[in-house]
């Protein structure tokens, strides 16, 4: 049986799982409870899914109007959503912000809009970027030193990084983006987990004119991945090209309504950040008590290290708890942040 849960989220487009073949029809992501149920058929229900980096405290949105389901999305409402995103991300020009049905759609489009032969990625990271560029024939390479990105046509930095939470300073990002701009190349900064880092850690407010595209996720921070909403921030000329590629009505009317609400609610984001900090400290205590070593993370996930990580993965799976493991880093497990005392008690009972 092919198994997505064993595939390496940090490797390149040709990476395969340990003893399992990866196909184009089987991308590796967290959240695959259907496959988890096949592997652990005796696991208790409901599952506790800690395999994704999604906020366990979802935004309490008002129900969208019925017209958002019965009519095509209003272009003016979409422009309002992009304006709300611009304000939330500290971007002066709303024309620089493009809404899409999740950042994955943008990741898939970028290689078709930016001709490049050599693409460099900083460190062991989220694999979808390498996969997307590999599909168009680009040569992708992983480097550990940010300065080594200079030799590529396109450079990609996931910031904060998934899965270890590595954070590149804004000064280094600005310097690299400016150098890429002067040489006619492009830097892609994926800030999918950046909402709780604060505006000072984001490159988005500094665009344009530097040579960069910044990606921002909506569903992770607001606990609403099913809304399928994400954004790109870029120079207006490139933003227009991406907007044209995505076509008319790129996101649903419901996503427009919910996204506009949430992005305008800065107080909720601030309160939730403080809640997550407490939740993360409690998770850290459980992992340490279980004998795992903390190896990184963000406000939405923790990376732990252990010699018996594979055993822990299976033990948790048998208890109906799904975590994220990595074929090329078999000593790592990534845990989403449990959002309730009941979930933490269940995790602690299974681990300890």
N, C-alpha and C positions, 0 to 999 in steps of 0.2 A: 504494500500500500504506500503510495506517495504521501508525504507528510510535510505540509507547509511549516509546521511548528519547528521543524529542525533546520530550516533554511537560515542562512546568515544574513542578518539585516545590515551588516556593516561592510560586506564585500562588494565586488564589482558585478557587472552584468552577467558574467559567466559563472558566478559562484554557485555551488550546489551544496545541498545538505549532506549530513554524514550518512552515507549509505542510501540516500534518496535522490532521485533525479528531479531536477527542477525543469519545468516547461514554461512556455510563454503563458499558458492558461493558469499557472499556479504561482502568482506572486507571493512573496513571503511578507506577511504582516502580522501584527498582534490582532487579537480580537476574534480569531477564528474558532469559535466555540463548536461549530459543526464538526471540525476535524478533531478537536479535543474530546468530544463525546465518543468519537470512533476509537480513539486511542485508549481512553479511560471509560469504558462503557458502564462500569459499576460506580462511577463517581456520583456523589450525592448532588441533587438539584436543590436550589438553583446554583449555577456556577458563580464563583467570585472571580471576575475577570480582572486580573492585575497585569495583563500582557500589553496594554496600551498606555500611552501617556496622556490620558484624557482626564480633565478635572472631574472629580467625583461629585462636586457640588454644581449642578447645572443651573444656568441662568433662568430665573423665574419669569419667562416671557409671557406677555399677554397673547392670547390666541389671535393669529392673523385674521383679518376680515375675510369673509367668504369669497369676496371678489379675487383674492389672491390665488384661489384654486379654480375659479370659474372663468377667469379672463387671462389673457396673456399679460406678462409683467409690463408695467408701465415704465417707459424709458426714463421719465422724470423721477420716478421712485428709485430706479436703479442709480441714476445720477446722485440722488440723495443719499443712497447707501454708500456710494464711493466717497461722497463728501464727508459722511460720518466717519468712514475709515480713515480718510486723510486727517481729520481732526484728532482722532484717537491715536494715530501714529505720528503726529507732529509734522505732517507734510503740508507745505504751503499751497501747492497746486493740486486741486482735486483731479485735474486732468492727468496727473501722474499716477493715479491709483486705478487699477483694473480689477473688477470683481470677476471671480470664476467659480465654477462648481467644485471647489476644493483646490488646494495647492497642487494636488497630483495632476490635475488637468494642465496647469501651467508648466509643471516639470516636463510633461510629455510634449508640450508645444515648443518649448524653448529651443531644442535642437533643430527644429524645422525653420525657425526664424533667425537663427544665428549660425551661419556657416563656420564650422571649426573642425580642424583635424585633430588637434591635441587638446585634451581636457584634463585638468588636474583637480583632484579633490584633496582637501586637507584631512589627513588622518582616517582612521577606522571610523566609518560613519554610515548614515542612512543610505541604503543601497540603491534607491530608486533613481537617483541622479545618474549614476553610472549606467544603470540599465537603459534609461532613456537615450543617453548619448551613444551607447553601444549599438542601439537599434538602427541608427543612421550611419554607422560605420566609423564613428570617431574613435580615436585611441584614448582610453581613459587610464589614468595613473593615479595612485595614491601616494602622497608625500607627507612626511611628518613635520617638515619645517615650512612655515608660512612663506619664507623668502623663496623657496623652491617653486612656488606657484608662478613666479615671474616668467618661466620659460614656456608657459602654455598659452594657447589662444583664448581659452575660457578657463577661469578658475572658480571653484565652488567651495564655499565654506558654510557648514551648518553651524549656526551660532545662536544659542548654546547648542553644543553638539549632542546628537543622539547616537550612541547611548550613554556617553560618559559625562555629559554636561560641560565639557571644556568650553571656556569662554574666551574669545579673542577680543582684546580691548578695542574700543571705538577709534582710538588714535591710529592703531595699526590698520584697521579696516579702511579708514579714510585715506591713509597714505597709499595703501595698495590700490584702492579704487581710483584715486587720482592718477597713479602711474599707468594703470590700465587704460584710463580714458585718454591720456596723452599719446599712447601707442596704438589706439584704435582697437583695443581688446575689451573684454567684458569680465567683470567679477559678479558672480551670483552668490548672494548671501541668503541662506534659508533660515529665517527667524521663526520657524514654526512653534518653537517653545519659548519665544521671547517676550510674551505679554507680561509675565510676572517679573521680568528683569528690570523694568523701569525704562523710561525713554532715553536715559543717558547711555544705555547699552546698545541702542539700535542705530543702524546706519540710515534708516528711512528718513529721519528729519534732515539729513545732509544731502538728499537727492532732490532734483538734479543739481549740478551738471556732471558730477563724477560718474565714471564709467561702471555703473553697477545696476543690478536688478535685485530688489529685496523681496522675499516671499514671506507672507504672513498668513498663518492659519487662523481660522475662527473657531472651529469646533473643539479644538483641544482646550483652549483657555476657558471657553464658556460652557464646556461640558455638553456640547451639542454636535457631535460629529455627523449625526444623521442629517443635519441641515444641508451638508455639503456646500461649504462656502469658504473661500480663501481669496487672497489678494496678492497682486504684484504691485510694487512701487518702482517706477522707472522714469527716465526722461520722457516728456510728453510725446516725442516722436516715436519712441519704441513702444510706449504704452498704447498709442493709437494702432500700431501694427499688431500688437497682441490682442487688442480689443476687436479688431477686424477678423483675426483668425478665430476667435471664440464665437463670433457671429452674433446674430440677434438673440435676445433673451438668454444670455449665458447662465443665469441662475433663476430659480423659481420665484414666483411672487411671494410665497411664504418665506423663503430665505431672505428676500429683500426686506420684508417687514420685520422679521425676527432680528436680522443682523443690524438693521438701523436702530432698533430699540436697544440692543445690547451694547453696541459700540458707543452709544451716547451716554451710557451709565458708568461713568468713571468711578463713582463711589462704590458700586457693587464690586468692581474689579479690585479696588483697594482693600475692601473688607475681606474679600475672598482670598486675597494674597496673604493676609494675616492669618486667616483660618488655615490655609494650606501650610504655612510655616509651622504651626502647632501640630497639624496632622503628620507632617514629614518628620518632625522630631520624635513623635510617638512611633512611627514606622522604624526610624533609625534604631530606637531602643530595642524593638523586637528583633531586628536583624542582628544586632550586636549580641543580644542575649542568646540567640540561636547559634552563635559562633561564626557568623559571616562577617566579612570585612567590607566596610563601606568603601566604594571605589569611585564615587562620583554621583552626579545627578542634577536635577533641577527641581523647581517647585512642583512639578507634575510627575516625577519619577525618581527612583533611586537605583543605582547600579551597585550590586553586591558581588563579592568575590569569595569563592570557597573551593577547596580541592574536591569536594563532593557535590558540586553544583548540579551535576546531572542527576544524582540521586535525589537532591532536594526538589528538582523540577518534577521528577516522577512521583515523589512522595506527595507533593502538593497537588499534582494532577489527580492522584487517587483520592484526594480529599475534596476534589471539585474546585481547586484554585489554580487558575492558569497564570503563569508568569512567562517572561520572554527570555529565551536562551539563544546562543549564538554558536554556530558550528565552528567558526575560526577562533572563538574565545570560549572554550568549553568550561572554563572556570568562572564564567560570568553568568549572573542572572539579573534581569531588570524587573523591578517591581513598580507598578503604578501606586499612587498614594491611596490607601484605603480611607474612605470618608466617614466612617462611623465606628463607634466602639464595638458594635457587633461584628463588623468585618475585621477589625484588628484582633478581636478575641479569636475569631475563626482562624486567621492566619497564624497567630501565636500558637494555638493549640495544634495546628498541623506541623509547625516547624520545630517546636520545642518538646 
